[in-house]
Amino acid sequence: MNSPVVEKQIRLVLLDEQGLSRTSLARLLALEPGFEIAGECGDPAEAVEALSLSPVDVVLLDFNIGPEAAAGFISAARSAGYQGQFLLLAGTVDAETSALVLKLGAAGIFLKSEAAERLIQAIWLVASGEVWIDRRVIHLLAERCADPAGRPLDPKPNRLLSHRERDVVTGILGGLTNRKIAVGMGLSEGSVKNILQGLFSRTGVRTRSQLVRLVLEGSLGSVRG
């Protein structure tokens, strides 16, 4: 597996109630250059304690602990002073739970049906401060972002999306490039880039993935697919 060259190791804590699964994942990641396993935990309380013992960059949180336990752990870890990232590992998730963990501060949702190479990519990405959300989860959340009655999720006028902005964001949620978004909208690629830069400026984000996160949290108004 090819990994970015970095100056420091990415320290990981694994939280998974299933011991065999946790051990197998730890062995896999320990073989990856640039990764260091700082803790293997079977319950949230143990993981919170592990985070207090040494610096940790990313917590791999297996969703088999349940949505309430996952949400409680993230809140407890933040309250204890943890400043790193959370990457949720899940077999399946629903839109409501996904939105909840993202609002609590999870940096990504990774579906277990993906290949190991994709998990490595996801860890590097969230460790750098970006967001990793499986495309299937994005589609679920994009539907949730639209209020059935057509009302904006955020009533602040300066946060509402124009029609063109909504079309660009919808394209991003669908994983389209700027060029493909432009073709679908009948605009030039430069026009799409200008719309995107305008959104970056208004929201204070710097990347498409960070913009996606704001949308999924309902912070940019209604988005319809």
Phi and psi in degrees as a GROMACS rama.xvg file:
@    title "Ramachandran Plot"
@    xaxis  label "Phi"
@    yaxis  label "Psi"
@TYPE xy
-91.2691  127.189  ASN-2
-124.165  152.038  SER-3
-60.3276  149.781  PRO-4
-86.7544  122.15  VAL-5
-126.511  162.854  VAL-6
-81.9019  -18.6735  GLU-7
-135.047  162.312  LYS-8
-76.4635  146.166  GLN-9
-90.5106  115.79  ILE-10
-90.5268  130.029  ARG-11
-119.779  142.935  LEU-12
-118.492  132.152  VAL-13
-105.16  128.183  LEU-14
-119.351  110.546  LEU-15
-154.897  124.966  ASP-16
-68.2271  -24.7437  GLU-17
-87.7008  108.608  GLN-18
-60.1271  -43.6028  GLY-19
-64.565  -43.3608  LEU-20
-63.1996  -42.6724  SER-21
-64.3558  -43.9995  ARG-22
-65.8188  -40.3459  THR-23
-63.9309  -43.2614  SER-24
-67.0197  -39.5583  LEU-25
-61.7107  -41.9626  ALA-26
-65.0915  -40.0826  ARG-27
-62.0639  -48.0609  LEU-28
-72.418  -29.9678  LEU-29
-65.2425  -23.6924  ALA-30
-82.1369  -11.3284  LEU-31
-85.0737  123.626  GLU-32
-57.8487  133.577  PRO-33
97.0011  -7.29987  GLY-34
-109.091  143.001  PHE-35
-135.38  126.569  GLU-36
-83.7242  112.753  ILE-37
-92.6907  -14.1689  ALA-38
-175.037  143.45  GLY-39
-122.569  112.028  GLU-40
-121.337  143.065  CYS-41
-100.614  -9.27941  GLY-42
-150.234  158.955  ASP-43
-57.1991  -40.5219  PRO-44
-61.6342  -41.1744  ALA-45
-64.1509  -37.9125  GLU-46
-68.4626  -41.222  ALA-47
-60.1634  -40.4966  VAL-48
-64.55  -41.4987  GLU-49
-62.4858  -35.5762  ALA-50
-67.9343  -22.8201  LEU-51
-85.6192  -12.2842  SER-52
-85.8193  -31.9314  LEU-53
-159.691  160.632  SER-54
-60.7405  137.073  PRO-55
-132.704  134.785  VAL-56
-89.6644  -42.4483  ASP-57
-139.584  134.362  VAL-58
-102.799  123.977  VAL-59
-92.2745  108.115  LEU-60
-105.993  108.492  LEU-61
-77.1094  130.058  ASP-62
-75.6946  0.61092  PHE-63
-70.1583  -9.17006  ASN-64
-75.082  -12.6598  ILE-65
100.282  151.448  GLY-66
-62.4537  -41.1775  PRO-67
-67.7528  -41.1579  GLU-68
-66.6847  -39.1069  ALA-69
-64.1348  -46.3568  ALA-70
-63.59  -41.8553  ALA-71
-64.3009  -38.6706  GLY-72
-64.9258  -45.6752  PHE-73
-59.9958  -44.542  ILE-74
-63.281  -42.7042  SER-75
-65.5367  -41.3074  ALA-76
-64.2103  -42.0398  ALA-77
-64.8754  -42.5416  ARG-78
-62.928  -30.4468  SER-79
-80.8724  -3.37134  ALA-80
102.859  5.77963  GLY-81
-67.987  128.359  TYR-82
-111.252  1.56461  GLN-83
-81.5835  -161.015  GLY-84
-108.688  155.681  GLN-85
-117.376  131.359  PHE-86
-120.118  116.749  LEU-87
-84.8174  128.665  LEU-88
-105.487  124.648  LEU-89
-141.729  146.793  ALA-90
-75.8163  -51.9624  GLY-91
-143.89  151.898  THR-92
-141.411  157.074  VAL-93
-105.037  167.47  ASP-94
-63.4058  -41.5854  ALA-95
-63.87  -46.1924  GLU-96
-67.0936  -40.1216  THR-97
-60.1977  -45.829  SER-98
-62.2112  -37.9278  ALA-99
-62.5904  -49.8186  LEU-100
-68.0864  -30.9984  VAL-101
-68.8256  -40.6606  LEU-102
-65.9427  -32.8523  LYS-103
-73.003  -17.5533  LEU-104
125.145  5.83084  GLY-105
-64.6926  138.878  ALA-106
-90.5047  -6.39835  ALA-107
-176.653  162.446  GLY-108
-129.11  117.616  ILE-109
-113.708  125.751  PHE-110
-85.6294  134.585  LEU-111
-66.8056  -13.8992  LYS-112
-73.7923  -11.8632  SER-113
-77.372  161.82  GLU-114
-73.6813  158.654  ALA-115
-59.7026  -35.7093  ALA-116
-60.3048  -35.3928  GLU-117
-69.2568  -34.7509  ARG-118
-64.7017  -41.6699  LEU-119
-58.2793  -45.4851  ILE-120
-60.4185  -42.9978  GLN-121
-62.1494  -41.8359  ALA-122
-64.1532  -46.1525  ILE-123
-58.8948  -41.5122  TRP-124
-65.3832  -50.5137  LEU-125
-69.1025  -30.5069  VAL-126
-64.3115  -26.569  ALA-127
-87.3626  1.33391  SER-128
98.0173  4.57404  GLY-129
-90.1537  -178.547  GLU-130
-116.81  135.978  VAL-131
-120.726  116.692  TRP-132
-134.493  123.523  ILE-133
-56.7549  141.185  ASP-134
-58.8748  -34.5694  ARG-135
-66.1341  -35.3071  ARG-136
-70.0672  -37.7555  VAL-137
-58.5843  -42.9238  ILE-138
-63.5847  -39.5935  HIS-139
-61.9103  -45.2091  LEU-140
-71.9546  -31.652  LEU-141
-62.5908  -38.6149  ALA-142
-66.0511  -38.4373  GLU-143
-68.1252  -25.9385  ARG-144
-70.8937  -15.1253  CYS-145
-97.9535  123.811  ALA-146
-71.9284  132.55  ASP-147
-55.4209  -30.6194  PRO-148
-87.7405  -0.0706217  ALA-149
83.4373  9.28159  GLY-150
-82.9769  144.566  ARG-151
-65.5801  143.902  PRO-152
-72.2327  -28.4502  LEU-153
-116.158  115.074  ASP-154
-74.1818  -6.89852  PRO-155
-69.8399  120.172  LYS-156
-57.0078  -36.4199  PRO-157
-75.3596  -1.58414  ASN-158
-108.487  -0.919014  ARG-159
-74.918  151.91  LEU-160
-93.4924  139.383  LEU-161
-74.3682  170.366  SER-162
-59.6009  -43.8308  HIS-163
-68.1766  -39.8737  ARG-164
-62.4126  -40.9812  GLU-165
-64.0605  -39.3003  ARG-166
-65.1052  -39.633  ASP-167
-66.2133  -45.7324  VAL-168
-63.7355  -40.2337  VAL-169
-61.204  -39.1033  THR-170
-64.2783  -40.3123  GLY-171
-63.9526  -42.2223  ILE-172
-60.2619  -31.4377  LEU-173
-83.5069  1.92158  GLY-174
80.7611  17.8979  GLY-175
-82.8657  149.837  LEU-176
-76.9759  166.072  THR-177
-58.4201  -38.0831  ASN-178
-63.1257  -45.277  ARG-179
-69.0669  -35.5899  LYS-180
-63.0094  -42.483  ILE-181
-61.198  -43.5708  ALA-182
-61.5042  -44.4667  VAL-183
-65.3688  -29.9748  GLY-184
-93.4675  -9.1926  MET-185
72.6772  30.4493  GLY-186
-117.386  170.699  LEU-187
-80.1157  157.901  SER-188
-62.4772  -34.0942  GLU-189
-63.0874  -36.6676  GLY-190
-65.5934  -40.8429  SER-191
-63.6367  -42.0978  VAL-192
-61.3221  -38.8915  LYS-193
-65.4735  -40.9221  ASN-194
-62.6526  -42.6653  ILE-195
-65.323  -41.8575  LEU-196
-64.6223  -34.7456  GLN-197
-63.4892  -40.0655  GLY-198
-66.1508  -40.6035  LEU-199
-58.6282  -45.1879  PHE-200
-64.4177  -41.9265  SER-201
-69.1716  -36.173  ARG-202
-95.0864  -18.617  THR-203
84.3619  8.90053  GLY-204
-90.5392  167.406  VAL-205
-121.44  -13.7991  ARG-206
-133.127  162.313  THR-207
-61.6548  -39.742  ARG-208
-65.47  -36.8238  SER-209
-68.0765  -36.0274  GLN-210
-65.4671  -41.2479  LEU-211
-57.3938  -42.0371  VAL-212
-61.4821  -43.1628  ARG-213
-60.2978  -41.0314  LEU-214
-64.6839  -44.843  VAL-215
-65.5413  -26.1748  LEU-216
-85.3288  -0.228788  GLU-217
77.4531  26.5728  GLY-218
-96.0565  1.34718  SER-219
-121.256  15.5438  LEU-220
91.0279  -176.952  GLY-221
-76.4914  141.718  SER-222
-128.578  124.482  VAL-223
-115.193  134.536  ARG-224
